[in-house]
Every structure is written in structure tokens, then in C-alpha cells.
């Protein structure tokens, strides 16, 4: 039975709204949300492309992505001082002979820059972050592996189903992850594909360290990632008082400060005030959750 044209138009308007909100959605996700077959979803996508309402990519769709979401290079200059401080503290979590996942995003890129300047090798790095992979591959005794996936060139990252599958071969000592928002509920990110990939990484990691600057506090992004009890450590420039005012309450003994004594029986080591190379770090809140 032929579907009335007004029903088709309403569905395509809903599709355009979904892509406008989430920017990246795999075709399978579109089918689930709209209750249609893959063939119907692809016809609707083609119609929206012909009307220049979206831009199409293989295996998914990006809605005005280049114009509406700031590129990696644009975001790199934001909160640069905070990111650099966070990076110096995060570096102390990285010990020789470890296997680490480095997430996409500019804060994690700052962590890689700190490691480049003060390497603590040998280590194995797995990353979806193109600038990170290129940067760290040049360091002796650092093995770098890139995930396989769809290249989002403006975001300098690799995402998608292929990327998630390629991660399944790994087990990580620590995953260093980024996010777009944090509030009393937990940690959020901007795109479904990023959250899906991060959830895979979390399942494969012994520990998860989130690196989030204060500009993300009291914000909520479109996609929820994890509640606070799933986070082993939060490295941030936000004080404990500000976190508490945001409804993020830390229990006594869960908070450590660089240069402080390591709390007993904590699963994540508290970063020291210096690395093995003698690099000094500034005091920065490190919250062990």
C-alpha cells in the first residue's frame, strides 16, 4: 500500500530534525528511531540530500556538520590553559609498559603533547585521534595503533561500527576519555557515535580517567555517557566546592590533589607532583571516584 505523501514528508522532516540535533547517526540508528526499513531510510536520506538539507556520508549522515560543529582546530584554542594543566596532571597516570586508549578531542590531544615533551616509555597507545597518533608515533619505544573507522576530517577522528569492532581486540590498562558536558547526573557527549565508541572502550578498560575542563560543568549534551559511579578518576580544573555546588558530591577520601598522599585502597593511582623525568606539575584537583 502506498504511503500518503504527507506521511512521507512528515517522516522526512522528523529525519532532518534528528540529524540536526545529533549531527551524526548511523543508518541502523535512523531505522530504529523512525521505525522504517533500511531501504526507506536511504530513500529519505537521498531526498533530503537532493533538497540540500543534509550532507550524506557512507554508513551514516552528517547534518550540516562542517558548518554547525566547530572543527578540531577551532576547539583546540578554547580553554587552552586549563587543558594544558589537566594534561600535566593526567600524564602521571601513564606508567611504562602500559597499554592506553587516548580518546578523540582537544583535551586528550593536550595530554599527548605533554607525553611527547616528557615521555615515560615503553608504552602502547591505541587512539581514534589522528593528531595524537601522528604525534606519538615519532617517539622511540611508543607503539601507536589507530582504530579503523570512518574518518571525520574536521574532527580529526575515526568513528563508526568498524572502529568499534577494531577495538574489540584490545584490553586497556587505562582509557583517557573526554566529554562535552558534566552535571550531577554524570558525563555527556555531543554525538551518538562518540558515546557508542566510548562505551565499548569503557568495557575494555581496567580504569577510566576523564579529562574535562571547567567550561563543561553544569552542562548537558545530547547523549548521556556514564553516571559518576562508573568513573574511576576525574582530572579537572574545577575545585571540589564548585563540583559540590553543581550537585557532584564526592565522598571523604575520594578526592586527592597532586602532590598529596595517595589514598588507601584506591583503584587509580593519585598522580605524583613529579614524573620519573622530574617534570613538575601544578596543583590540580584530581577526583578519585
Secondary structure, DSSP 8 states (H G I E B T S, - for coil): ----HHHHHHHHHHHHHHHHHHSEEEHHHHHHHHT--HHHHHHHHHHHHHTTSSEEETTEEESSHHHHS--HHHHHTTTHHHHHHHHHHHGGG--TT-EEEE-SSHHHHHHHHHHHHT---SEEEEESBHHHHHHHTTSTTEEEEE--SEEETTTTEEESHHHHHHHTT--EEEEEE--SEEETTEEEES-HHHHHHHHHHHHTEEEEEEE--GGGBT---SEEEE-GGG-SEEE-S--HHHHHHTT----TTSEEETTS---TT-SS----SB-TT--B----EEEE-
